[in-house]
Amino acid sequence: MRPAVAAMLLVVAGMMLSTAPVVAASPDLLPARDAFQVSAKLDADGITVRYRVADGYYLYRDKIRFESDPVVRGKPRLPKSLTKHDEFFGKSEIYRGEVVIRIPIRTHDGEQVTLTAMSQGCADAGVCYPPSREVLALTAGGGEVFPATMKRSPSGKSLIDALGGKP
């Protein structure tokens, strides 16, 4: 083996070994769905979207967006946020803990809206998640709905039940 190639391999091996303790000491990260749990409820006065942000994580305020079918014309009412200097995005507005967002809309019991909630957040450990999209099928008066999972809402219905599927 050539001396230059051998030296390069030693440098690379040394770099890999020197970072091994850092990787091993890194905290276990939650899946995005667990770090940034989202649910929504549709009632006569609008949509209530609730994010439950796990301890040690945060959501970017300017990365929260919504789309709906049919189109909801009301502008989301975002709560007051915290200011953070973020190493990835600079000065940023963020949310921690529980975040409740209201989207005004007039509905009647039984009306349906498909809401797509988009967001992005990071862990305090310095890892940012890619943007996420969660789809929630809402029925006015139908209780709190979670993304397409088997998790039940207080009303006892999951999204799969609401869509007529079998759990």
VOBA-1610 file (N, C-alpha, C; in pm, whole numbers, padded with zeros to 5 digits, always signed):
BEGIN
Met+00085-00117+00000Met+00000+00000+00000Met+00090+00124+00000Arg+00051+00221-00072Arg+00128+00346-00080Arg+00125+00418+00054Pro+00235+00485+00089Pro+00239+00555+00217Pro+00132+00663+00229Ala+00101+00735+00121Ala-00001+00841+00127Ala-00139+00784+00155Val-00172+00671+00092Val-00303+00607+00113Val-00311+00552+00255Ala-00205+00492+00303Ala-00203+00438+00439Ala-00221+00550+00541Ala-00154+00663+00519Ala-00168+00777+00609Ala-00310+00830+00609Met-00372+00837+00490Met-00510+00884+00479Met-00605+00792+00555Leu-00585+00660+00543Leu-00669+00565+00615Leu-00653+00581+00765Leu-00533+00605+00813Leu-00511+00626+00956Leu-00581+00752+01005Val-00577+00858+00925Val-00644+00982+00962Val-00795+00960+00970Val-00853+00895+00870Val-00997+00868+00869Val-01035+00780+00987Ala-00958+00674+01013Ala-00987+00585+01126Ala-00980+00661+01258Gly-00881+00749+01272Gly-00868+00830+01393Gly-00986+00923+01411Met-01032+00982+01302Met-01148+01071+01309Met-01272+00995+01351Met-01289+00875+01298Met-01406+00795+01332Met-01403+00755+01478Leu-01287+00716+01529Leu-01277+00676+01668Leu-01293+00794+01762Ser-01247+00911+01721Ser-01258+01028+01808Ser-01402+01076+01821Thr-01488+01046+01724Thr-01628+01089+01732Thr-01717+00982+01792Ala-01669+00860+01810Ala-01752+00752+01862Ala-01812+00784+01998Pro-01736+00841+02095Pro-01797+00872+02224Pro-01909+00976+02213Val-01895+01071+02121Val-01998+01174+02104Val-02127+01111+02055Val-02116+01022+01957Val-02235+00955+01904Val-02298+00867+02012Ala-02215+00793+02084Ala-02268+00704+02187Ala-02334+00782+02301Ala-02284+00903+02327Ala-02338+00982+02437Ala-02461+01063+02395Ser-02494+01064+02266Ser-02610+01139+02219Ser-02737+01082+02279Pro-02830+01169+02318Pro-02955+01120+02375Pro-03039+01050+02267Asp-03123+00959+02313Asp-03215+00895+02220Asp-03318+00998+02176Leu-03338+01007+02046Leu-03434+01102+01992Leu-03568+01034+01969Leu-03674+01107+01995Leu-03809+01057+01970Leu-03840+01062+01822Pro-03926+00972+01774Pro-03977+00988+01638Pro-04055+01120+01632Ala-04058+01183+01516Ala-04124+01313+01501Ala-04268+01310+01552Arg-04341+01204+01524Arg-04482+01195+01568Arg-04496+01196+01718Asp-04395+01146+01790Asp-04399+01148+01936Asp-04346+01280+01992Ala-04249+01339+01926Ala-04193+01465+01972Ala-04291+01581+01951Phe-04370+01574+01843Phe-04461+01682+01806Phe-04600+01624+01777Gln-04669+01580+01882Gln-04800+01518+01864Gln-04903+01624+01827Val-04980+01594+01722Val-05082+01688+01677Val-05218+01621+01681Ser-05319+01699+01716Ser-05458+01653+01710Ser-05543+01775+01675Ala-05668+01750+01637Ala-05757+01860+01602Ala-05901+01822+01632Lys-05981+01923+01650Lys-06124+01905+01677Lys-06199+02013+01601Leu-06310+01973+01537Leu-06394+02066+01462Leu-06525+02084+01537Asp-06557+02209+01566Asp-06685+02238+01630Asp-06754+02351+01554Ala-06866+02398+01605Ala-06946+02498+01534Ala-06871+02630+01509Asp-06771+02661+01591Asp-06700+02788+01578Asp-06564+02777+01511Gly-06521+02657+01479Gly-06393+02645+01412Gly-06317+02519+01445Ile-06190+02521+01407Ile-06101+02407+01428Ile-06003+02444+01539Thr-05989+02354+01634Thr-05887+02370+01738Thr-05778+02268+01709Val-05658+02316+01681Val-05543+02229+01657Val-05457+02234+01783Arg-05415+02117+01827Arg-05336+02109+01949Arg-05207+02033+01920Tyr-05094+02099+01943Tyr-04964+02032+01937Tyr-04918+02009+02079Arg-04872+01889+02107Arg-04811+01857+02235Arg-04663+01831+02206Val-04581+01930+02240Val-04438+01924+02210Val-04367+01863+02332Ala-04296+01754+02310Ala-04228+01683+02418Ala-04120+01771+02482Asp-04089+01743+02608Asp-03980+01813+02676Asp-03851+01794+02599Gly-03774+01901+02583Gly-03648+01893+02512Gly-03660+01912+02362Tyr-03780+01953+02316Tyr-03807+01974+02174Tyr-03878+02107+02156Tyr-03879+02159+02035Tyr-03951+02282+02005Tyr-03996+02284+01860Leu-04105+02357+01835Leu-04159+02377+01701Leu-04131+02519+01655Tyr-04102+02535+01526Tyr-04085+02668+01469Tyr-04222+02727+01436Arg-04247+02848+01483Arg-04374+02915+01458Arg-04397+02936+01309Asp-04295+02980+01238Asp-04313+03012+01096Asp-04317+02889+01006Lys-04302+02770+01063Lys-04309+02646+00985Lys-04445+02578+01001Ile-04533+02637+01083Ile-04667+02580+01103Ile-04759+02634+00994Arg-04819+02543+00919Arg-04909+02578+00808Arg-05026+02480+00807Phe-05136+02522+00746Phe-05252+02435+00734Phe-05311+02446+00595Glu-05360+02333+00545Glu-05440+02327+00423Glu-05565+02249+00459Ser-05674+02277+00388Ser-05798+02204+00418Ser-05879+02179+00293Asp-05963+02079+00304Asp-06058+02046+00198Asp-06190+02015+00265Pro-06293+02096+00246Pro-06296+02216+00164Pro-06208+02326+00225Val-06178+02426+00145Val-06088+02534+00187Val-06152+02612+00302Val-06074+02630+00408Val-06117+02711+00522Val-06056+02849+00505Arg-06140+02950+00506Arg-06093+03086+00480Arg-06040+03158+00604Gly-06070+03106+00722Gly-06025+03172+00845Gly-05874+03161+00862Lys-05814+03269+00912Lys-05669+03272+00935Lys-05639+03209+01071Pro-05542+03116+01078Pro-05507+03054+01206Pro-05464+03159+01309Arg-05512+03142+01430Arg-05475+03230+01541Arg-05369+03160+01624Leu-05243+03199+01600Leu-05131+03137+01670Leu-05107+03206+01804Pro-05076+03129+01908Pro-05048+03192+02038Pro-04913+03261+02039Lys-04887+03334+02145Lys-04758+03402+02160Lys-04648+03296+02165Ser-04536+03329+02102Ser-04425+03236+02095Ser-04306+03286+02175Leu-04203+03202+02185Leu-04078+03236+02251Leu-03974+03270+02144Thr-03879+03356+02177Thr-03771+03388+02083Thr-03649+03305+02121Lys-03587+03244+02021Lys-03469+03161+02043Lys-03368+03192+01935His-03240+03195+01972His-03136+03204+01871His-03103+03061+01832Asp-03137+03025+01711Asp-03123+02889+01663Asp-03000+02878+01574Glu-02919+02776+01597Glu-02796+02761+01518Glu-02824+02733+01371Phe-02943+02684+01339Phe-02977+02651+01201Phe-03045+02766+01129Phe-03139+02835+01197Phe-03221+02937+01133Phe-03202+03077+01191Gly-03108+03096+01282Gly-03086+03227+01343Gly-03195+03260+01444Lys-03231+03388+01456Lys-03335+03430+01549Lys-03468+03372+01503Ser-03530+03293+01588Ser-03653+03222+01551Ser-03757+03232+01660Glu-03882+03227+01618Glu-03994+03218+01711Glu-04032+03071+01723Ile-04040+03022+01846Ile-04065+02879+01869Ile-04175+02856+01971Tyr-04220+02730+01977Tyr-04316+02686+02077Tyr-04261+02565+02151Arg-04292+02559+02279Arg-04260+02443+02363Arg-04387+02405+02438Gly-04393+02280+02483Gly-04509+02236+02561Gly-04633+02224+02475Glu-04746+02266+02531Glu-04872+02256+02457Glu-04897+02385+02379Val-04935+02369+02253Val-04965+02481+02164Val-05106+02462+02113Val-05193+02561+02137Val-05332+02553+02092Val-05355+02663+01988Ile-05399+02620+01870Ile-05422+02712+01758Ile-05569+02703+01718Arg-05632+02818+01701Arg-05772+02822+01657Arg-05779+02870+01512Ile-05860+02801+01435Ile-05886+02840+01296Ile-06037+02864+01287Pro-06080+02990+01273Pro-06224+03018+01270Pro-06291+02966+01142Ile-06404+02901+01163Ile-06486+02851+01052Ile-06624+02822+01110Arg-06728+02844+01035Arg-06864+02812+01079Arg-06904+02677+01021Thr-06947+02587+01107Thr-06990+02454+01061Thr-07116+02412+01135His-07171+02302+01091His-07286+02238+01156His-07247+02094+01187Asp-07307+02037+01290Asp-07278+01897+01325Asp-07283+01808+01202Gly-07186+01723+01191Gly-07181+01628+01081Gly-07100+01675+00961Glu-07075+01806+00949Glu-06992+01854+00837Glu-06851+01800+00853Gln-06785+01777+00740Gln-06651+01720+00742Gln-06549+01813+00677Val-06430+01812+00734Val-06316+01888+00681Val-06193+01798+00694Thr-06116+01790+00587Thr-05987+01721+00594Thr-05881+01828+00612Leu-05812+01822+00724Leu-05710+01921+00757Leu-05571+01859+00743Thr-05483+01927+00672Thr-05343+01887+00663Thr-05263+01987+00746Ala-05198+01936+00851Ala-05118+02020+00939Ala-04971+01998+00906Met-04901+02106+00875Met-04759+02099+00840Met-04678+02174+00946Ser-04566+02116+00986Ser-04483+02179+01088Ser-04341+02127+01078Gln-04253+02193+01152Gln-04114+02148+01161Gln-04061+02188+01297Gly-03982+02100+01356Gly-03925+02129+01486Gly-03788+02065+01502Cys-03730+02088+01619Cys-03597+02038+01650Cys-03592+01987+01793Ala-03487+01913+01821Ala-03457+01870+01958Ala-03352+01964+02013Asp-03355+01989+02143Asp-03253+02072+02205Asp-03114+02010+02188Ala-03109+01881+02159Ala-02981+01812+02139Ala-02911+01857+02011Gly-02977+01942+01929Gly-02915+01995+01809Gly-02952+01924+01681Val-03059+01845+01687Val-03104+01772+01568Val-03238+01829+01525Cys-03246+01868+01397Cys-03373+01918+01343Cys-03437+01809+01258Tyr-03568+01805+01265Tyr-03646+01707+01190Tyr-03685+01767+01056Pro-03707+01684+00954Pro-03758+01737+00828Pro-03903+01784+00847Pro-03951+01871+00761Pro-04091+01914+00772Pro-04185+01793+00771Ser-04292+01803+00851Ser-04389+01692+00856Ser-04525+01739+00807Arg-04602+01644+00757Arg-04740+01665+00711Arg-04826+01559+00776Glu-04926+01602+00849Glu-05019+01509+00913Glu-05160+01541+00862Val-05233+01438+00822Val-05368+01456+00770Val-05468+01411+00876Leu-05567+01497+00903Leu-05669+01469+01004Leu-05806+01485+00940Ala-05888+01381+00948Ala-06025+01385+00895Ala-06118+01426+01009Leu-06171+01548+01000Leu-06252+01605+01107Leu-06400+01603+01073Thr-06481+01577+01174Thr-06626+01585+01162Thr-06676+01677+01272Ala-06754+01778+01235Ala-06806+01873+01334Ala-06884+01798+01440Gly-06849+01824+01565Gly-06914+01758+01677Gly-06863+01618+01703Gly-06758+01576+01633Gly-06709+01439+01641Gly-06597+01412+01739Gly-06550+01510+01812Gly-06443+01488+01908Gly-06305+01510+01849Glu-06205+01495+01935Glu-06067+01517+01897Glu-06016+01404+01809Val-05943+01439+01702Val-05893+01341+01606Val-05741+01350+01601Phe-05678+01235+01588Phe-05532+01225+01576Phe-05500+01180+01434Pro-05375+01197+01389Pro-05340+01147+01255Pro-05368+00999+01241Ala-05363+00948+01121Ala-05398+00809+01089Ala-05322+00709+01175Thr-05368+00695+01299Thr-05312+00597+01392Thr-05427+00526+01458Met-05396+00432+01539Met-05500+00360+01613Met-05531+00429+01746Lys-05463+00539+01777Lys-05485+00608+01903Lys-05627+00662+01907Arg-05695+00637+02014Arg-05836+00677+02026Arg-05848+00815+02089Ser-05946+00889+02045Ser-05977+01019+02104Ser-06070+00996+02222Pro-06094+01099+02303Pro-06187+01084+02414Pro-06326+01041+02370Ser-06365+01069+02245Ser-06496+01027+02197Ser-06499+00879+02165Gly-06379+00815+02165Gly-06372+00673+02137Gly-06352+00638+01992Lys-06344+00737+01904Lys-06327+00710+01761Lys-06185+00740+01716Ser-06130+00653+01636Ser-06000+00681+01576Ser-06026+00731+01434Leu-05923+00781+01369Leu-05937+00825+01231Leu-05980+00709+01143Ile-05928+00591+01169Ile-05966+00474+01089Ile-06116+00447+01104Asp-06169+00459+01229Asp-06313+00441+01250Asp-06391+00547+01171Ala-06343+00672+01177Ala-06413+00781+01111Ala-06419+00761+00960Leu-06318+00694+00905Leu-06315+00668+00762Leu-06388+00538+00724Gly-06444+00472+00824Gly-06521+00350+00796Gly-06437+00224+00788Gly-06311+00232+00829Gly-06223+00115+00826Gly-06237+00030+00950Lys-06170-00083+00950Lys-06170-00171+01065Lys-06038-00158+01138Pro-06042-00139+01272Pro-05916-00128+01347Pro-05840-00258+01352
//
